[in-house]
Amino acid sequence: MLSNKLNIFDLSKPNIRILHHTWFAFFMTFVVWLGLGPMMPFIKEALSLTDQQAKVLLILNVAMTIPARIIVGMLVDKLGPRIMYTGILILGGAISIGFAWVESYEKLALMRFLSGFIGAGFVVGIRMIGEWFPAKQTGLAQGIYGGWGNFGSAGAAFTLPFIAANFGGDEGWRIALTLASIIAILYGVIYYFVVSDTPKGSTYFKSKKMGSMEVTSRADLILYILMNIPLFLALALLTWKLSPAQLGLISANTSYVIYAVLAAIYLVQIGKIWSVNAHILKTPVAQLHRYKFKQVAILNWAYFVTFGTELAVVSMLALFYVSWFDIPKVSAALLAGVYPFVNLVARPGGGWLSDIIGRRRTLIIVFAGITASFLVLGLVDKTWPVWLVVAMTIVGGLFSKAGSGAVYAMVPLVQRRMTGQIAGMAGAFGNVGAVTFLTVNSLVTYDLFFLFIGVIAATVFVLIVFFLEEPKSQMVETLPDGTVQMIEVK
């Protein structure tokens, strides 16, 4: 029992069963998605990849998840989490099998880019858990879901390298990824038949409009338009990395076309935002239905750091240990697996602490820890003992993963009927952070990579301290005429 209010071992309760079914669905998406990190030393050796080619695959692995989480966030608010998780597990597993058996680097890069789609599964569970748990338990429940699901990256680190090293020779990495993908597909089918979107008798509140998030003031409309820019800049950054200016995987003309397409899509997105929200310029939104988009924006940047750091570090850590400390590949993968292992307690701990002492206060504490630990890691060099480097990455991981739990303890409390969209946007920013950090990793030495994370964390820490507000809880009220509406209570 983790709390006197939430016994996670009481499987007689439907919401506890939903929690376990859902965190395991998330777990399998991460095994398939982030299994690339611990597999990379094997793939690099088997296919004779250069350092830059290997690092680009790591960036590609997180890039597609940026638009995927936005789209999935909208779809889950419309279609429900059951069908969305099933579809993501099946489709994502199939794409991963395709990645495992292609031969050329170009096809490998394309399939890895597409494989990032499965990383959007996280958003689905945020809505599912939000439907099944009350506000006073949502921090811990979301933390368990996120933390135990994120443990999939550790599960991949502890199992896939062993399979790759002992079965199939140079093809061992293909066999390992294929087995993981098949299990994900099978569980996707099982998930559809063992869960439901809401408790019996509950209403599944859907977003009123598709294509864009609803905002409730003119200032929020401007901020929402601006907050879409980093999503496209991250994809432009990836394009630059693939262009002749860097890796040369795509031609200059192709890169120019991609830049133009990204600009055009952004303009289309502005059009959708305007069409959904233009009415607020003429008719102010009733106070009852208002929320502050600045809350969403700050949570986006917070997740940019917390989950962006987690993805980037778990992706590069095995290569870091091999290249700087000359550790054998399997040993490096196991040591790297310690970093995501702490998700079992850190992310639920962040959610639990948010329930106890408040969401804002928890974020202030964890961001102070993220800043300090990564600034210290920025001093690392090859003379440091390996145990000290591993210890410092674990400390940084504890704070960053607790921060992710704290962010998503707050997300469902901003505006319930748009939980999927808010979770999707925050999740996308997490991947923007990963693309940013991994791109920096490909351009500078590892110590400067850690230092960069520390500086960005310090900047977001300031935003949280001065601008983030403690959220209000929401509840359902039934009116005399039988209709229902959401109300906010302190």
N, C-alpha and C positions, 0 to 999 in steps of 0.2 A: 504494500500500500504506500503510494507516494504522498498521499494527503488524506486527512480525515473526511474530505469531501469527494474524493475521486479514487475509488478502488479499481485499478486497472486490471485486476485479476478476477473480478466478479463477472464472468462471462454469461451469467444469467440475464444481465442487463443488455438490451439491444444496442445502446449507444457505445458500450464498451466493445461489443463484437464489431461494430462498425469501425471503431478506432483501430482495432487490430487488423481487420481486413484492409483498411485504407493505408495504414502506414506500411504494410507489406507490399501493396501495389506501388507505393512511392519507392520503397526499397528496391524493387526490381527495376524500376526505371533508372535508378542511379547505378545499379550494377551494370546495366547495358550501356548507359551513357558515359559514366565516369570511369568505367573499366579501362578506357583508353590510356589514362595516366600510368598506372602500373604496368600496362602492356607495352607502353611505348619503347622501353629499352629492347624488348624482344622484336617488335616490329621494325625498329631502326636497324637492328643487326641483321634480321632475316632479309630485308629488302635493300640493305646498304644505303640507307637514307643519310643525308647530311644533317648537321645540327639544325640548320634553318628549316629544312623540310619537315623535320620532326616537330619543331616548335610551331610551324604554321598549321600542322594537323591539330595541335592542341588548341590553337585559336579558332580554327574552323569548327571544332567540336562544340564550342559554346556560342557561336555566332547565330545560327538559325534559331536558337532558343529565344533570342530577343523578339523577333516578330511573332514567333509561335506562342509565347506566353501572353502577348497582347490579344491575339486572335482567340486562343483557348479561353482566356478570361472572359471574353464576350460570349463565347459559345456555351460555356458552362452555366452562365447566368440565364441562358435561354433554353438549353437542352437538358441541363441537369448533370451532376457529376458521375452517375453510374455509367451512362452510355459514353461519356467523354473519356473516362479512365480506361474502359474496355477498348475503345478505338485507339487510344494512344499506345497502350501496351502491345496491341496486335500489330499496328502499322509500324511503330518504332522498332519492335523486334524484327520485323521483316526487313526493314532498311538496314539494320545492324548486321543481319546475316549477309546481305548484299555486300556491305563493306568488307566483311571478313574474307570474301572469296574473289575480290577483284585483283587484277595483277598490276596495272600501270599506276604510277603515282597520281596522274591526273584524275583517274577514276576513283582512286583511294581518297583524294581530297574532296571530290564531289560527294561521294557517299558519306564521308564523315561530316560534311557540312549538313547534309540532309538528316543525318542521325541526331543532330542537335534537337530535332523536333520532339524527341521523347522526353527531353528535359522540361517540357511544358507541363508534364503530369503533376508536378508539385502544386500548381495553381488549383487544379481540380479538387485535391484533397482539402485545401483551405476552405473552400465553400462547403464541402461535405461535412467536415468537422464543425464548422460554424453552424450548420443546420441542426446538429445532434447534441450540442453542448451549450449550456447557459453561459452568460457573460462571466459569471464568477469562476467558472471552470475553464473558460476558453483558452486562457494563457497556457495552463499546464497541458490541456488536451492538444492544442496546436503545437506546443513544444515537443510532446511525445511523438506526435505525427511527424513533425519535421525532423526531429533529432534521430528517431529510430529509422525513419525513411532514409535520411542522409547517410546513415550507417551503411547503406548499400555501397558507397564508394569504398569503405573499409572492407566490406565483405568481398568486393571485387579484388582489392589488393591482397587479401589473405588467401583467396582461392584460385583466381585466374592465373597468376604467375606460376603456381604449383602445377596446374594442368598444362600450361604452355611449356614448362621445363621438362615434364615427364612423359608427355604424349605427343606424337606426331613430328618430332624433330623440328625442322624449320617451319613446319605448318602448325606447330602446337598453338601458336597464338590464334590462328584461325579456328581451330577446334574449340578453344576456350571461349572465345566470343560467341561462337555459334551455339554452344550449349546454353550459355546464359540467355541468349536471345530466344531460344526455344522455350525455356522455362517462363520467360516474360510473356510470350504469346499464350501459353497454356493458362497462366494465371489471369490474363486479361479475360479469357472466356469464363473462368470460374468466378471472377469478381462480378460479372454481370448478373449472375444467378444468386449471389449471396448477400447483396446489399440493396437498399432502397434510398432514394434521394432525401427523404425526410421521415421523421417519426410518424407513426400512424395517426391520422387526423390533423396533421400539421399542413400549413400552406407553404408551397415553394414560391417565395416572392421573386419575381422576374424583373429584370431591368426593363424600363418602359420602351427604350429605343436601342437599336443596334447600330454599330458602326463607330460609336464614340461614347465616351463617358459623359454623364450629365454633370454640369456644374451649376452653382446657384447664385453667382454674382458676376458683375462685369470684371472685377479684378481677377477672380478665379478663372474666367474665360481666357484672359490674357496669359495668366500663369500656366494654364493647361496647354495652350498653344506652344509656349516656350519650352515646357517640359518634354514635349515630343521631339525636340531637336536632338538631344543626346542619343536617342534611339537610332536616328539616321546617321549621326556622326560616327557612331561605333561601327556601323556597316561600311561607311566610307573609309574609316581607318583600316578595316580589314581589306578593302579593295586596294588601298594604297600599299598595304603590306604584300599583296599578291602581284602588284604591278611591276613593270620593269625597274622602277625606282628602288625596289627592294628585292623580292624573290624572283620576279620575272615569270611567274606561273601563268599570268594572263598578259595579253598584249596591251600596249598603251591605248589603242583605239577601244578595246574592250573595257578598259578601266574608265575611259571617258563616257562611254555609253552607260556604265553602271552608275557613275556619278549623276548623270542626267536623269536616269530612271529613279534614283533615290530622291532627287530634288522634286521630280514630278509627283512621286507618291506622297511626299511630304505636303505638297500643295493640295493634293486630293484629300489628305487627312485633315488639313485645315478646313477644307470645304465641308467635310463630314462633321467636324466639330462645330462649325458655324450653323449648319442645318439643324443639328440636334439642340443647340443652345441659344440660337439667335433670339428666341422669344423672351429671354430674360432681360433683354435690353428695353423691351416695351412693357412687359408685365413682371414686376419683381416677384421672386419666389417667396411663398409664405414662410414665415420664420420657422414654423414647425418642421418644414422639410429641408431647411438649409443645413449645409455642412461646410467646413472650411477646407478648400482644396490645398491650402498650404500644409495641412497635416499630411495629405497624400504626398506632396512634393518632398517634404522632409523625410518621410518614411522611404521614399524612393532613393534618396541619396544615402540614407542610412544602410539600406540593403545593397546599394552599389558597393559600399565598403565591406559589409559583413559577409554577404554571400559571394560577392566578387572576389574578395580575398580568399574565401574558402575554395572556390573553384580554381582560381589561379594557382594557389599553393599546392593543392592536392594534385593538380595537373603537372606541375614542374618539379615536385619534391624528389621523386625517384631519380630523375635525370640530374638534379642538383647533387644528390648524394653520390651518384656514380662519377660525375665529372669533377667535382671538387674534392671528394674524399676517397675516390677509387674503391668504392664499396661494390661487391658483387651484385649483379642485377636482382636476383631473388631477395637477397638481404636488404637491398635498397628499397625494393617494393614493400617488404614487410615493415621496415622502419617508417616509410612514407605512410603505410596503412595505420600507424599509430595516430597520425594527425586527424583523420576523419573518425577514428575510433571514439574519440572523446565526445562525439555527437550524441552518444547514448545518454550522457548525463548533462552535457553543456547546454544543448538547445532546450530540452525540457526544463533545465534549471533556469534559463533565461525567462521562459514563459511562466514558470512557477513564481519566480521572484517578482515578475510584473504583476501577478495576481495579488501578491502579498504587500509590496511596498509602492506599487504604482508603475505605470508604463514609462512615463517620462523619466522618473528617477532611475529606473533600471537602465534605460538607454544611456543616461549620463555616466553611470558607473562603468558599464561595459565599454563605452567609447573611450573613456579615460584609460582603461586597460589595453584596448587595441592600440591606441596611439603610443603608449609607453613601450609595449612589448615589441612592436615592429620598428620603432626608432632604435631600440637596442639591437634588434636583428640587423639593422642597417650598418652596424659596426662589425659584422661577422667577416672573418677571413679564413683562409685555408689552414691557419695554424691553430684554430679553435679545436678543442676536443669534440669528437662527434657527439658524445653524450650531452654536451652543453648545447650544441646546435639543436639536437632533437628536443631537449627540454624546453628551449626557448620557443621553438615552433609549436610545441604543445600548449605553452602558456598563451601564445598569440591565438592559437586555435580555440582554446577555452573561451576567451573573451569574444572572438568574432562569432563563434557558433551560439554562444549565449545571446549575443546581439541579434542574430537572426531570429532566435526564439522570441526575443523581446519585440522585434519589429512586427512579427506576425501574431503576437498576443494583442497588438493594437489594431492591426488591419481590419479584422471583422467588426470592430467597434466604431469605425468611421462612418459607414453608411451601409447597412446590412444588405439591402436589395442590390447593391453594386459591389458586393464583396469579391465576386469573381474578377470583375474588371480592375478593382483596386489592387487585388492580389496579383493579377496579371501584369499590371504596370510596374508594381514594385519588383516582382520577379524578373521582369525584363530588364529593369535597371541593375539587378544583381548580375545579369549576364553582360550588360554593358560594362560593368565594373570588371568582370572577368576578361572580356576582350581587351579593355584598356590595360589592365595589369599584365596580361600575357603578352601583349604587344610591347609594352615596356620591357618585359622580361627578355624578349627577343632582341632588344636593342642595347641593353646595358648589362653590366655584371650583376650577379645575384645579390650582392650587398646593396647596390643602388636600387634594385627592384624592391627589396624589403623597406628601404628608406622611403621610397616613393609612396608605398602603402601607408606608412606612418604619417607622412605629411598630409595626405588626403584625409585620413582618419581624423587628424587634428582639426581640419577645416570643418568637417561634418559635426564634430563635437561642439564647435562654436554654434552652429545652426541649431542643434538640439537644445543647448543651454538657453539660448536667447529667444527662440521662436516656436519651439514645439509646445503644445498644450496637452494636458492630461485629457483623454477622451471621455465623452459621456457614454453611458450604457444605453442600449435601445431595447424596447420591449414592444410587444404587439398589443393594441387596444381594439376591442370590438365595440363599434358604435351601436346606438339603439336601432338603427335601420338594418343592422346585420353586416355592414361593411367593416373591413379591418384596415387599420393604418398603423404605421410605425410612429412611436413617440420616443423622445429622448428623456432620460432621467439622470440626475447626478448621482 
